[in-house]
Amino acid sequence: MKEPKAIYEHTQVKTMLHRVNVWFLPFRWGINTYRGCEHNCIYCNARYTHEYLGLPTGEFAYKIIVKDNAAEMLDKELSREKWDKKWTVNLSTVTDPYQPAERQFKITREVLKVFLKHHNVLMVTTKSDLIVRDLDILSEIAQTGFLNVVLTIPMINEDLRRKIEPKAPSIYKRVEILNKIHSAGITVGITAIPLLPYISDGEKDLEKLIKTFAENGADYVILDMLNFREEARGRVMEFIKNYYPDLVPEYEKLYKTDYCDKEYAKQIRKHANKLIKKYKVDNYDKMFSYRKGE
């Protein structure tokens, strides 16, 4: 069945900053330049956010909300007397700021100009190679304040990537931009999330993955297992049934809850952490700026 073509709806927002109360994250504030995400990754658990807009979660990958006045509103919020520019803001939290819509609308680029103006601490999270378009601004932000770019690269197998991240850039492109961001003197980390049990978390797979990151300039690597929060369970299990039917019983055993079996996950993390230290991609202090924004 042919996938629907993306529909862009434009809106004027009253606010951009939102509070993120997750203790282990290196930030307390987030913004999203768009709502919805065209990458359509099967493991995505942010689809529920469309419900807040009165939209079906099934339209998350096709009906994209474009925040036309995002830069203007952010400028006002960062100009408030009580706002501290040392508070880290993550761009973005429930969508990719460099999804295909950004090529046309350039909302994220305008938002970056606001961060540069205010010299506000910034973290940018993406899996798109489009970010290299903005290396001019990002380099300035890094030189005049604090910038931490986080790239999502959960696997090294391109065939697997095409199945679970159908509209995201290739692994090759993402590794290439990792190198470019590093060469620009910008702190860059990798989130290898999610690892798929019995599919992408084997010892050889993990070593190849982490070694590749190290050779291309990653400062740090964070790994975690697949979870089944929100709508992820149905989508991922359909994928397993179609491509790895022999693993269906194993996944049913591992995922009694929304999270992977603790002992299984513990063993994977233990091995991964050894590799992270071996290849010296454990510079986690570079994730943090002055303070999160308590």
N, C-alpha and C positions, 0 to 999 in steps of 0.2 A: 504493500500500500504506500502510495506517495505521501511524503510528509507535507504538511501545510506550509505555505510560504509565510515568512515572518510578517507580522502586522505591527506597525509602529503607531502608538498613540501618544500624543504630546500632552504634557501637563505642567501646571505651575505649582510649585511646592511652597509650603509655608515655613518649612524647616528642613535642614539636611542632617545635622548631627543627631545621633541616637546613642544612648547609653548601652554598654555591653558589660553585663555583670557576670563574667566568667573568670574566676580567680586566677586560673593558671595561664591565661592569655597575656601577652605583653602589651596590651592596650585596653583602655576602658571606653573608648569612643569609636564609632564607626560611621561611615557614610556610604551611600549607594547612588551612583550616577544614573543607574537604570533600575527598573524592576522587571524581573524575568530574565532568562538567559538562553541565548540561541545555541549554546554548546550542547545542550540536551544530553548531558552525561547520565547514564542510567542509575548511577549510585547517588545522584544529587538528593539531598534531604532538605532543600530550601524551597521546594515547590509550594509548600503550604503557605508561603508568604503572599501568594496571589489571592488567597481567601480574604486577606485584610482589605483587598481592593474590590471585593465582591466578584472575583473572577474564579472560574474553575481551575483547579491545580493542573489539569491537563493542558491548559493554555500557557503554562509557565515558559515553555520553550519557543512559543510562537507569537504570543501577544506581548510585546515589549513596550514598557512604559518609559518614555523619554522625558527626563526632567529638564525642560528647556531653561529654567532660571536657576539651576543648581549652583552655578558659580556665584551669582548675585546673592543668593540667600546664605551661602557658606561665608562669603565675605562679611556679611552683617553679623553672623554668629561669632566668627573669629575676632571681630572688632569689639565685642562686648567687654566691658571693664573687668568682669569677673572671670573671663576666660584666660587660661594660662597657656601660652604657646608651647610650653614644655610638655603638655599633655599629648600623648600619642593618639593619633587618629588612624584607623585602618580603612583604606579604600581598596576593596569593598568587602562587605560581610556576607551578603546573600546573593550576589550576582558577580559576574566578571566585568570590571570596568573597561576591558578591552575586547568585549565581544564584537561581532561583526557590525552592529549598529554604530559603534564608535567611529568607524571609518567614514561614515556619512555625517554624523552629528557633532563629533568632536567635543562632547560635553566633558569628558574626562580631562582632555587637554586644558580646557578653560578652568576646570577645578584645580589642576596642578598649578596654574598661574596664581591662583589665590593662595595656595600653600606657600609658594615662593614669596609672594608679597608679604605674608605675615611671618615668614620663617618658622612656621609651625612644624613640630615633629610629625613625621609621616611614615606610615607603612603602606605599601601598595602590594596587593595580592592578585595574581593573575595566572592564567595558563596560556596567554596569547602572545604571539610574536609581535603583535601590533605595538607593544610597549616600546619597542626600539625607535618608533617614530618620535617619541617624546624624550629621547635621551638628552636632548639639549636642555630642556627644563629640569629633568630629573638630576642631571649632573650639577646644575646650579643649586638645587635644593640640597643635595648632598654636601656641597662645598660650603654653603652658608648656614646649615643647620644640621638636622639629622634625618636620614632617609634609610629605610630598610625595605628592599624589594624581596617579595616572597613568590617564588614560582612553584606551581603545582605540577609535579611530574611523578605520577604514581607507579609507572611501569617503564620498562625498556623495550617491550615487545610491541612493535608497531601494528601487527595484525590484531592483537588484543585491544590496542588503543582505538582502532577503527570501530571495533564492536561496542565498546563501552563509552567512548567519547566521540561519537560520530561526527560532530561538527567542530571539534577543537583542533588546533594546529597539531601537526605531527610531532612525534618525540624528537626527531632530528632538528626541527625548527626551534623547539623549546631549549634543547641543549645548546644550540647555536646562540640563542639570545642570552642564555646563562653566561656564556663566555663573553659576549659583548658588554653585558652589564658589569661584569667583573672587571673587564678591561677599561671601563669608564670610571673605575675607582669607586663604585657604589657597593655598599654592603648587600649581598644577595644570599638568601637562604632557599632551601628546597623543602616543600612538604610532599613527601612521598605517601600520599593519602588518597584513596585507601589501598592497602594491600589486600589482595583477594586470596583467602585461604586455599591452599593446594594448587593455585593457579599462578600467582605472581610473587609468592613469598618463599620460594625455595631458596636454599643456600646459594646456589650458583646465580640465581636471578638477583638476589639481594646484593651479592658481591659485585656483579656487573653494574647494577644500578648505582650503588654508592661510589664505586671506583670512577664511573663516568662523571658523576657530579664533582668529585674531587679534582679530576683532571681538567675540568672546565671552569674552575674558579669558585665553587660554592663555599661559603663561609661556614655554613652549618646545614645539617639535614635532620628533619623530623619525620618519623615514620609512625603510622598507626594502621590498625586493621579496619576493614570494612565494617560499617554499622548499618543497622536496619531501621534507623529512626525515620519517622514520618512515612512517606510512600516508598522508601527504598526497598523494603522487603519484597513487595510484589514485582517490582521491575527487575530486581537482581535475580530473584528466583526464576522468573520467566527466562532470563538470559542463561542461567545455569541449566535449566531444562532443555533449552535449545542447543547449547553448545557443549555442555559438560554433563549430560544426563546421569553419568555414573557417580557424580558428586552430590546429587540431590540429597541422598541419605546423610552424607557427611555434613552438609550445610544445615540440615534440620537438627542434627546433633549439636553443632557448634552454636546455633542461634536459637536457643530456647527463649532468649530475651532479645532486645534490640541490639545487644552487644555480643561480640565474639566470646566464646568460652574463655574464662580467665587464664586457665593453665596453658591453653594453646597459645593465646596472645602473649603470655609471659615468656614462653620459649622463643617465639619469633622476635620479640623486642630484645631479649637477651643476646641473641645471635647478631641482630642488627646493630646493637650498641657496640659490640666488639668491633664490627666492621667500621662503624663511624669513627671510633677512636683510632683504628688501624690506619685509616685514610685521612685522619686529621680534619674531619669536617664537623668538629664539635665546638666551634667557637660561638657558643650560645650567648655569651656576653654581648656580642654585636647586635643581638636582637633588641636590646634594651637601650632606651634613651635616658633622660634624666629621671623621669617618673611617668607612670602610666596615666595618671589622672584620677586620683582617688576622690 
